[in-house]
Amino acid sequence: MKLGVLADVHSNAPALQNCIDYMRKEGCEEFLLLGDFVSDTVRTKETMQLLRALMAAYPCHVLRGNREDYMIAQRRVRNGLEEGPVWLKNSASGNLLFTYERLTDEDISFFESLPITFVYEKPGYPAITCCHGSPTRTKELLQLQADNTRAVLDTIGTDYLIAAHTHYQGVMHCHGKTYINPGSLGISIGAPGLAQCAILTSARREGKIVWEPELLNIPFDMPGVVRDIFDSGLYDYAPWFLNNNIHILTTGIDLTPDLVGHAKRFQEEAAGEPAVWPYIEERFFAMAGEFLQIPDYSFLREREVPSC
């Protein structure tokens, strides 16, 4: 038996299509869909269409990630059900706003219906604990070889754990258990121009059934995805956040936490008071980008996007 594992799509429908096509050809019979389906790139509507088509054609086991949590919370804020900021066109929240505007109420209600963790169970096969961040928090980072990852492995009741969110692909063995991170399908770290995902294949080893992971890096039209960022207007919603995303797509280098952290710090130093997200001025994101040596990719509006 083969299971396809897809996570961290981030609205990258071209990459998602290539991964689905590959997994179908490889004979995947079921799919584990592990959240962060939207944001960061352009094709949110197409991504939701592809996911629904896959769910109609195959048994799919689906959970939500932190990006889906953000969309759910923003709808509650806008409907007056909870307090919080309404997203703005700036590099703090403009990327999220662009995505929110392209989701339907049906999409967000679908996200609300999803769990943050589940145990995949099928008679005759080992059970798998699945989550986006961790079984208790969509934003927890389970990095390979980290102490908190070992602690989670010790607490779960299965021999296998699959989590995403970190965008770092890999496999870890600890105390007789296996942790698998399929990597990010839509905006991978360390693999520019490649969509990361995984296939789990059942095999018999030493008299018992096990899951053998195959970590995949599947090419997609990265220049086309970058071109979409400009042509769609997404870049203008959050210029420096998108400079950072383009930097990841073209180089595999992720400086997102540093960009946001430095922009916040620069504003606090200038104003002499705490900066409250998402009210961080664009000029401080520009300062942070320059400090981190993230290029201003706006020149690509008028030029061909280079391949990796």
C-alpha positions as CSV (number, residue, x, y, z in Angstrom):
1,M,0.0,0.0,0.0
2,K,1.1,3.6,-0.7
3,L,0.1,6.8,1.1
4,G,0.8,10.2,-0.4
5,V,1.7,12.9,2.1
6,L,1.1,16.5,1.1
7,A,1.7,19.5,3.4
8,D,2.5,23.2,3.4
9,V,1.0,23.9,-0.1
10,H,0.8,27.6,0.5
11,S,-1.4,28.3,-2.5
12,N,1.1,26.9,-4.9
13,A,-1.3,25.1,-7.2
14,P,1.2,24.4,-10.0
15,A,3.4,22.5,-7.5
16,L,0.5,20.7,-6.0
17,Q,-0.7,19.5,-9.4
18,N,2.7,18.1,-10.2
19,C,2.9,16.3,-6.9
20,I,-0.6,14.8,-7.3
21,D,0.2,13.7,-10.8
22,Y,3.4,12.0,-9.7
23,M,1.7,10.3,-6.8
24,R,-1.1,9.0,-8.9
25,K,1.4,7.5,-11.4
26,E,3.2,5.9,-8.4
27,G,0.0,4.2,-7.3
28,C,-0.8,6.1,-4.1
29,E,-4.2,4.8,-2.9
30,E,-4.9,7.3,-0.1
31,F,-3.6,10.7,0.9
32,L,-2.7,12.5,4.1
33,L,-3.2,16.2,3.7
34,L,-1.5,18.0,6.6
35,G,-2.5,21.7,6.5
36,D,-1.2,25.1,5.5
37,F,-2.9,24.8,2.2
38,V,-3.1,28.5,1.5
39,S,-1.2,31.9,1.7
40,D,2.3,33.0,0.6
41,T,1.8,32.5,-3.1
42,V,-1.1,33.4,-5.4
43,R,-3.3,30.5,-6.5
44,T,-5.6,30.1,-3.6
45,K,-8.8,29.3,-5.5
46,E,-7.0,26.8,-7.7
47,T,-5.5,25.1,-4.7
48,M,-8.8,24.6,-3.1
49,Q,-10.2,23.2,-6.3
50,L,-7.4,20.7,-6.6
51,L,-7.8,19.6,-3.0
52,R,-11.6,19.1,-3.4
53,A,-11.0,17.1,-6.6
54,L,-8.4,14.9,-4.9
55,M,-10.8,14.4,-1.9
56,A,-13.6,13.4,-4.3
57,A,-11.3,10.9,-6.1
58,Y,-9.4,9.2,-3.3
59,P,-9.7,8.6,0.4
60,C,-8.1,11.7,2.0
61,H,-7.4,12.3,5.6
62,V,-7.2,16.0,6.2
63,L,-6.3,18.4,9.1
64,R,-5.7,22.1,9.4
65,G,-2.5,24.1,9.9
66,N,-1.8,27.4,11.4
67,R,-2.6,29.3,8.2
68,E,-6.1,27.8,8.2
69,D,-6.3,28.9,11.9
70,Y,-5.4,32.4,10.9
71,M,-8.2,32.5,8.3
72,I,-10.8,31.2,10.8
73,A,-9.8,33.8,13.4
74,Q,-9.9,36.7,10.9
75,R,-13.4,35.8,9.9
76,R,-14.4,35.8,13.5
77,V,-12.9,39.2,14.0
78,R,-14.6,40.6,10.9
79,N,-17.9,39.1,12.1
80,G,-17.6,40.7,15.5
81,L,-17.2,37.3,17.3
82,E,-13.8,38.0,18.8
83,E,-11.4,40.9,19.2
84,G,-8.4,41.3,17.1
85,P,-6.8,43.3,14.3
86,V,-8.3,43.5,10.8
87,W,-5.5,42.7,8.4
88,L,-3.9,45.5,6.4
89,K,-2.0,46.0,3.2
90,N,1.5,45.9,4.6
91,S,4.3,43.4,5.0
92,A,3.0,42.3,8.4
93,S,-0.4,41.0,7.2
94,G,-1.0,41.9,3.6
95,N,-0.1,38.4,2.4
96,L,-2.8,37.0,4.6
97,L,-5.3,39.6,3.5
98,F,-4.7,38.8,-0.1
99,T,-5.4,35.1,0.6
100,Y,-8.5,35.9,2.8
101,E,-10.1,37.9,0.0
102,R,-9.8,34.9,-2.3
103,L,-11.4,32.4,0.1
104,T,-15.1,31.7,0.3
105,D,-17.2,31.3,3.4
106,E,-17.4,27.6,2.3
107,D,-13.6,27.4,2.3
108,I,-13.3,28.8,5.8
109,S,-16.1,26.7,7.2
110,F,-14.3,23.7,5.7
111,F,-11.1,24.7,7.6
112,E,-13.2,25.0,10.8
113,S,-14.4,21.5,10.4
114,L,-10.9,20.0,10.3
115,P,-9.1,18.6,13.3
116,I,-5.5,19.7,14.2
117,T,-4.5,16.0,14.6
118,F,-5.7,12.5,13.9
119,V,-4.4,9.0,14.0
120,Y,-4.4,7.2,10.7
121,E,-5.6,3.7,11.2
122,K,-6.1,0.9,8.7
123,P,-6.5,-2.8,9.7
124,G,-3.2,-4.7,9.0
125,Y,-1.0,-1.6,8.9
126,P,0.8,0.4,11.6
127,A,-1.1,3.5,12.9
128,I,0.3,6.9,12.3
129,T,-0.1,10.1,14.4
130,C,-0.6,13.0,12.0
131,C,-0.5,16.7,12.7
132,H,0.7,20.0,11.2
133,G,2.8,21.5,14.0
134,S,2.3,19.1,16.9
135,P,-0.7,17.0,18.2
136,T,-1.6,19.9,20.5
137,R,-0.5,23.1,18.7
138,T,-0.6,23.9,15.0
139,K,2.3,26.4,15.4
140,E,4.7,24.2,17.4
141,L,7.9,23.4,15.5
142,L,9.0,19.8,15.7
143,Q,12.5,20.1,14.2
144,L,14.5,17.0,13.5
145,Q,16.6,15.9,16.5
146,A,15.0,18.6,18.8
147,D,14.2,17.8,22.4
148,N,10.5,18.7,22.1
149,T,10.2,16.4,19.1
150,R,11.7,13.5,21.2
151,A,9.2,14.4,24.0
152,V,6.2,14.2,21.6
153,L,7.4,10.9,20.2
154,D,7.5,9.6,23.8
155,T,3.9,10.7,24.5
156,I,2.1,9.4,21.3
157,G,0.6,6.0,21.2
158,T,1.8,5.1,17.7
159,D,5.2,4.1,16.3
160,Y,5.0,6.8,13.6
161,L,4.5,10.5,13.7
162,I,4.1,12.8,10.6
163,A,4.3,16.5,11.1
164,A,4.9,19.5,8.8
165,H,5.2,23.3,9.5
166,T,9.0,23.5,9.8
167,H,9.5,23.3,6.0
168,Y,12.5,21.1,6.7
169,Q,12.2,17.6,5.1
170,G,13.7,14.6,6.9
171,V,13.3,11.4,8.9
172,M,14.2,10.9,12.6
173,H,14.3,7.7,14.6
174,C,14.1,7.8,18.4
175,H,13.2,5.2,21.1
176,G,11.9,2.8,18.5
177,K,9.6,5.4,16.8
178,T,9.9,7.2,13.5
179,Y,9.2,10.9,12.9
180,I,8.7,12.0,9.2
181,N,8.5,15.5,8.0
182,P,7.6,15.7,4.2
183,G,8.9,19.2,3.8
184,S,7.0,22.1,2.2
185,L,5.3,21.5,-1.0
186,G,4.7,25.1,-1.9
187,I,7.7,27.1,-0.6
188,S,10.4,24.7,0.5
189,I,13.6,25.5,2.4
190,G,16.8,24.4,0.8
191,A,15.2,23.2,-2.4
192,P,14.4,26.1,-4.8
193,G,12.2,25.1,-7.7
194,L,11.3,21.8,-6.1
195,A,8.0,20.8,-4.3
196,Q,8.7,18.6,-1.3
197,C,6.3,15.8,-0.3
198,A,6.5,12.1,0.6
199,I,5.2,8.7,-0.1
200,L,4.8,6.0,2.6
201,T,5.0,2.4,1.3
202,S,4.1,-0.5,3.4
203,A,6.6,-3.3,3.5
204,R,7.3,-6.5,5.6
205,R,10.5,-6.3,7.7
206,E,11.5,-9.0,10.2
207,G,8.0,-10.4,10.2
208,K,6.0,-7.2,10.7
209,I,4.5,-4.5,8.5
210,V,6.3,-1.2,8.5
211,W,6.0,2.1,6.7
212,E,9.0,3.1,4.5
213,P,9.2,6.8,3.7
214,E,10.3,8.1,0.3
215,L,11.1,11.8,0.5
216,L,10.3,13.5,-2.8
217,N,11.5,16.7,-4.5
218,I,9.4,17.3,-7.6
219,P,10.1,20.1,-10.1
220,F,7.5,22.8,-10.8
221,D,7.3,26.1,-12.7
222,M,9.0,28.3,-10.1
223,P,9.5,31.2,-12.5
224,G,5.8,31.1,-13.3
225,V,4.9,31.2,-9.6
226,V,7.1,34.2,-9.0
227,R,5.6,35.9,-12.1
228,D,2.1,35.4,-10.7
229,I,3.2,37.3,-7.5
230,F,3.6,40.4,-9.6
231,D,0.9,39.9,-12.2
232,S,-1.8,39.2,-9.6
233,G,-1.0,42.2,-7.4
234,L,0.0,40.1,-4.4
235,Y,3.4,41.9,-4.3
236,D,1.7,45.2,-3.8
237,Y,-0.1,43.9,-0.7
238,A,3.1,43.1,1.2
239,P,6.2,44.1,-0.8
240,W,8.9,43.1,1.6
241,F,7.2,40.0,2.9
242,L,7.0,39.0,-0.8
243,N,10.6,39.9,-1.5
244,N,11.3,37.4,1.3
245,N,9.0,34.8,-0.2
246,I,10.6,35.2,-3.7
247,H,14.0,34.9,-2.0
248,I,12.9,31.5,-0.6
249,L,11.4,30.3,-3.9
250,T,14.6,31.3,-5.9
251,T,17.3,30.4,-3.4
252,G,15.8,28.1,-0.8
253,I,16.9,30.5,2.0
254,D,14.2,31.4,4.5
255,L,14.7,34.6,6.6
256,T,11.0,35.1,7.5
257,P,11.3,35.2,11.3
258,D,14.4,37.5,11.1
259,L,12.6,39.8,8.7
260,V,9.6,40.2,10.9
261,G,11.6,40.4,14.1
262,H,14.0,43.0,12.8
263,A,11.2,45.2,11.4
264,K,9.5,45.2,14.7
265,R,12.7,46.1,16.5
266,F,13.6,48.9,14.1
267,Q,10.1,50.4,14.6
268,E,10.4,50.1,18.4
269,E,13.8,51.8,18.4
270,A,12.5,54.6,16.2
271,A,9.3,55.2,18.1
272,G,10.5,54.4,21.7
273,E,7.5,52.2,22.3
274,P,6.4,48.7,21.6
275,A,5.3,47.8,18.1
276,V,2.0,46.0,17.8
277,W,1.5,43.6,15.0
278,P,0.3,44.2,12.3
279,Y,0.9,47.9,12.7
280,I,4.5,47.9,11.5
281,E,5.4,50.5,8.9
282,E,6.7,49.3,5.5
283,R,9.9,51.4,5.8
284,F,11.0,49.3,8.8
285,F,10.5,46.1,6.7
286,A,12.7,47.7,4.0
287,M,15.3,48.4,6.7
288,A,15.1,44.8,7.9
289,G,15.4,43.5,4.3
290,E,18.5,45.6,3.7
291,F,20.0,44.5,7.0
292,L,19.4,40.8,6.1
293,Q,20.6,41.4,2.5
294,I,17.3,40.2,1.0
295,P,17.1,41.7,-2.5
296,D,14.4,44.1,-3.6
297,Y,12.9,41.8,-6.3
298,S,10.6,44.6,-7.7
299,F,13.0,44.7,-10.7
300,L,11.5,41.4,-11.8
301,R,8.2,43.2,-12.7
302,E,9.8,44.0,-16.1
303,R,12.2,41.1,-16.5
304,E,12.1,37.4,-17.0
305,V,12.3,35.4,-13.8
306,P,15.4,33.2,-13.9
307,S,15.2,29.5,-13.3
308,C,17.1,27.9,-10.4
